[in-house]
């Protein structure tokens, strides 16, 4: 240790450990700062967890193969690695470029990815400004990300939270209970402070237990029929919370898979008088029926994908 100024005899000397997260302080020096006093505290989302979330979101084998191909390219470009992690601090992501590029590539449409792969990522990388990436992955920017990006990031956070043995509320209550906290050993206190800070940074929302204890009755009494009808109208659906729109959208997508073909062929057949005229009466009725149903479902799917503020 080297002093940066002259020290008088008997003068108090201060040492700084640097701008370190609680897990680093615990690992290297054996202590942590209580939440939220350590403004440098952070939580990690393993890069492999984002890959796992992307694979789980893939609905078909071809989509899974595309995710694997995208991840392999990200590894080749040294953007990600099996042992790496995306780091989040109190203001948002601390690994902007890596996370931004990973979300971008993993959520790319097929054609855009082909072009990205041909250029080995250079053309796309030049278009992305560092300040823009940092702003996009800040606490203010994340809610404004596109739905696929937010979905993948949210699924990755959810998978990360599963690694913790319990939820946020018990730790919060234990920290507020002086007697119970006082009975913990020094190691248990350090572990509690560390995991609580990391959980808070992951921003979990836990309401299901309370709902389950009331068997849903308290919540049901609060829901007005007119409000429910308005919330699920064409004007209301885009204003639903992201988890609601995601579940509804996924349900619609699964329903559309039950149809043998896409919307466009039916639309073209209805517009082709000669081809339509060669159909039997039963075939025409079936065509009209399934086309109307498909149009309704596609419109609903679009409503779940847009977001009205």
Beta strands, then each sheet from edge to edge (+ up, - down):
strand 1: 43-46
strand 2: 85-89
strand 3: 92-93
sheet 1: 1+ 2- 3+
end
